[in-house]
Amino acid sequence: MAGLIARTKQVGIALADWMEERTGIVSLTQTFLYEPVPKKGKWLYTLGSATLFLITLQFLTGILLLFYYVPTADNAWDSIYYIMHDAYFGQYIRGIHFWSANVLLLVIGLHMMRTFLSGSYKAPREMNWVVGVFLILIVTILAFSGYALRWDQEGFWAWEVGAKIASYTPFIGSWAIITLLGGDTAGPATLSRVFALHVWLLPAVLAPLVGVHLYLLRKHGEYGAPFEYAERLTELRKQQQIRAYNDLEEDESSQEE
Amino acid sequence: MPEELQKDPLTRGQFLWMGALGTFVGAALTIPPAIFVLDPAIKDVVQGQSDVMGGWKVLGSIFDVPPAKVVTQLVEFTQKQTYDAGQPGVVGTGANMRPLTNAVLLSWKDGKVPRVLPGREEKRPLKPAEINEIGRELNVMANACAHMGCPTRWSEEEKEIVCPCHGGIYDINGEHIGGPPPHGLWRYVFRINEDGDIFVEHKFHVKSSNATRPYVI
């Protein structure tokens, strides 16, 4: 029995080595999975991963909902009613999409708060903060347009109110509201626009920006991670030594005079 | 020397040509999609077109407007959004056009029935002078709140027109008396015929000069 386990382990290692040599899969997995985080804060540094998980969940359940959702003013509400009452696991899939969207906004808020309170937005990580701000903006519009896609009284009027708010923009108010409504009155074009935004345009912008956000995180690492403290401390000691040495030299030269 | 550091020497002429070509290609790639998306706004703001077909619609009779309260009447206009681009064989049939339902609030000025109406028989045609007087006394208002467009309704208990969204309040004449709306309710362009029928167009005017447009209705 012991021999069998040992042999299986050997074969496993050999297989992993074979794959590693040809695809780099093992080192890639390590690169993607592990990121040192500061001791202080610990679990708070998983909020970004939680956000990524929830966004992935949104993509997956969203694609599934598209199998039944009908983006027309006449049938949108009925198609959701069908998902909720007739389709097997319809409530489950839509429930995940709905609740994870709600939790997503909460988790993004917490993630942003953690970043702010731990000072992780400071140099050289400013651009990651900026990308993050665009991401939260996109997610907010996604949440709002998803609300409108239900095409029930709540969702419909929320979109109307949002569009009316846009109409108060100085100079381009009427351009903004008509572009959001797809006409000078709300109608079928409104839902088409909301659908195009929610399902195609915004996710297409969101996905690459998430990539940039992650790339920048990997480039700079988490602020305050142990290795960074060590590096900064070494640098600090080196500078202190140089200063002390210079002071000493100055003292000696003044004594010689 | 800086010239030696330049990997890819470029003459001034080449540089300008590249700039011109870049501008052209950039414009060709971005302008058509932008105009495509902005199409409804261009048609409305620049060309002054509306999604809603013109024409008068019957709203009801002045004899059905009661004193001291506001009643809601539904009216259907025709909306040609998205579906109708005037395809041959379909034009004019209305088969692929959508009804746009508006809820119209009707009331008498200050809730008082005009003095020409009480005791009058409905059969007798109205005189032009009477029609003018009735027209001045009749409020034909859009139920869309002037603030964010939410549907308002008459509250019998409060004797006010109230908005459910942000608490806009209007009096029986649709004048703004409370909450965030910037002005009173929009008023439809309407006319009354000699039988006392009210006709409306999908056009609005308001008394105040800083009035916005309703859009959502």
Interface residues (C-beta under 8 A of the other chain):
Chain A: A73 W157 E160 V161 A163 K164 I165 S167 Y168 S174 W175 I177 I178 T179 L181 G182 G183 D184 T185 A186 G187 P188 A189 S192
Chain B: V37 L38 P40 A41 D44 V45 S50 D51 V52 Q79 Q81 T82 Y83 R98 L100 H147 M148 G149 C150 P151 C165 T212 R213 Y215 V216 I217
